[in-house]
Amino acid sequence: MTAVRSDETMARAIKHAHRYHDWVFSGFRTHLRPGSVLEVGSGHGCYARLMAPLMEELIVSDIDPRAVESLRAELAGLPNVRYLVMDGIEPGRLGRPVDNIVLVNVLEHIQDDAAFIGRCRESLAPGGVVVVFAPAFQCLYGRMDAQAGHYRRYSRTGLRALLEGQGLRVIHLRHFNAVGFFGWLVNKWLGTGVNASLTNAQVSLYDKLVPALRHMDRLLPFIGQSLVAVATSSR
């Protein structure tokens, strides 16, 4: 993985987009297995706070020590949280297999994504799951992706092949955020920066509209700004 601070790879406003984060979490929460979960690249902790009440153990990790210390302060008082400064997955630091691995906007930052998914599989307990939330459609790749440190965006076929190629079985895979597809396309055309004032204003406005716009995914299931995939280690 690349040592990039979380606040350098996203709009500042995304930390406060709580409706959007709740929506993303709803896309995979029912697939989480009881027990332990490792979140790789926890960043601002938007999803750590949502997962902590549901799991026996939550392991939050980030390559940036400052992000981990910030999470430690924000999640103080939760007895089931462990904190790791870790570059991707380091088995020596992780210590033991986990029941779930959650990768929200992480995989696109990793140059050798196949090797990384292989390490995820090796770090899963029997029957464990890997959750991947990643940007969709390479045709949307633009200035914001480059500034965010994205190596690629994914197709449904490509993401399935990546997961299955490392011995995982895909049990859920769909596009996410149909309206966001068009917003990202416009921003590509405009050449908008990842943390530009326009981007932050868009994030804030979109978060207010999430309760209405999220229903468009049922009408336009063949497109989306992102993909959400769940794969299991069991055959």
N, C-alpha and C positions, 0 to 999 in steps of 0.2 A: 504494500500500500504506500501511498504518498503522504508525507507529513504536511497536511493542509489543515489549517484551523477551520473549525466549523463555521465561524462567523465570516470567513472569507469565501465561502462556497454557496451562499444563499442570501436572499434579501433579508435585511434586518427585520422586516415586518413579519416574516414567517414564524418567528418565535411566538408571536402573539396571535397567530391564526388558529385559535382553539377549535372553532367549528370545523375547519379543514382537517385538523389533526384527529378530531373525533371521527370524522368521516373515513379517513385513511385507516384508523384503527379498527373501525367496524368492518373493514374489508378483509381482515384476517383474524380477528380475536377469537372467533368460534373455532378456528382450526388449531389453536394453541393447545398442547397437551398439558395435563396437570404435571406439576413438578417444578423444574428449573428452566429458566430462559436466559440466554446470553444475547444481549443487544450489542452488536458491533457498530462502532461509530455513533455513540449515543448523543454526541453533540450537546444541544441545549436541553435534552432530557424530556422533550415533548411526549415521547411514547413511553419512556421509563415510568413517568408518573401515572400513566394509564395502565401499564402492565403490573406494577408493583402490588396492587391489592388482590390480584388474581392468582399470583404465583407463590409457591413455597419459597423459592429463591429467585431473585432477579440479580443478574450480573450485568452491570453497566460498564462499558469500556469505550475508550477513545485513545487515539494516538497522542492527543494533546493533553499533557498533564494539567493544564489550566482548566480545560473542559471537565476533566474528572473531578478536580477540586471544587469547581462550581456546582457540579452535580451532588457532590457530597454535602455541600452546604444546603442546597435546595431540598434534598431528600432526607435531611437529618431527622432522626426520630423513627425512620422505618427500619425495623429490625431485620428484615429479610433481604436487604440490599448489600451486594458486594461490589467493590469498586476496583477496576483494573486499568492501568495504563498499558495499552497493548496495541501492537501494530497488526491489525487484522485478527488472526487467531494464532496465539502462541500456546501450544499444549502445555508447556512447562508452567506457564502462568495460570492457565485455566484450571489445571489440576485434575479434573475428572470430566467424563462425558456429561452433556446436558441434554435435556428433553426437547428444547426448542432453541433455534438460532434465528434471530430477527435481523434482517438487513434492509433498512429503510433508507433509500437513496445512498447506498454504499457501493453496490457492485459496479456501477458505471465509473467509479473512481479507481478501479483496480485494473492494471494493465493485463495481467494474466488471470483473467476471471475464472478460467477453467481450473487452474491449480488451486485457487482460493475456494471454489465450491468443493473441490476434493477434500480440502482440509476441513471444511464444514461437515461433510459427511463423516469423516473420521472422528470428529469431535461429538457426534450425536450418540446418545444412548439408543438401544434397540427400539425401533418404532418412533423415534424422534422426528421432528419436522424442521425444515428450513423455510422461512418466509422471506420472499424477495419482493421488494417494492422498488421499481426502477423506471427510468424514463423510456417512453415508447417512441417508435418511428424515427429512423435515422434521417428521414427527410426533414425533420424538425431541427436537426442539429445546427446550431448557430453560435452567435457571439456569447450568449449566456452560458451555453454548455461549455464552451472553451474556457471562459473565465472561471467557471465552477470546477474545472479540472476533470470534466467528463471525457473518457476515452471513446465513448459510444452511446447510442441509444439502442433499444432492443426491439425486435419483432417478436410476436407470439411464437413463431416457429423457431427462431433463433434461441429464445430463452428456454423453451422446452428442450431443445437439443442440447443446450449447455447443461441443464440439470440432469437430464437422462444420461448424458455422456459420462457423468461422474457417478453413476450408479444409484441415482435417486429416482423415485417414482412420483410424477406430477399428479396431484390430486385436485388441484384448483388452479386455473389460469384464466385471467380475463383482463380486458382493457379497463382503465379507471380514469374518470374525469374527462368525459367527452367534450364538454365546453372548453376545458383547458387546452385541448388540442388546438382549437382555433386561436385562442389567446397566445399560445406559444408560437404559432405560425405567424401571427401579426408581429410579435416581438422579433422574430427572426428577420422578417422583412424590414422592420425599422432599425435593426441592429442595436436593440436595447441592451444595456449592461445588466449584469446579474444583481447589482445592488444600486441601480439608478433610482432616482426619485420616482420616475414613472413606474418602475417595477414594484417598488414598495407601495405606491398608491394603488396599483392594480391588486396586489396581494390583500391589502386591507379591505378594498371594496369587495373582492371576490369572497373573502371570508364571511362578510355580512350576507352574501347572496347564496351561500352554500345550501341552506335548507331547501331552497327552490331549485337550484341548478343541479344538485346531485341526482335528481330524478331523470335527467336527460340521459344518464348512462343506460337506462332501460330502453330508451328509444333509439340510441345510437351505440349499440354494443360493439360495433366493429372498429371504432376509433377511440382514442383516449390519449391524454397527455402522458399517462404512465401505464405500467402493467403491474398487476399483483399476482404472484405465483406462490403456491404452497406445495412443497415436495416432501416426501417421507423416505426414511431410510429402509423401510420394510418393503419386502417384495411380495 
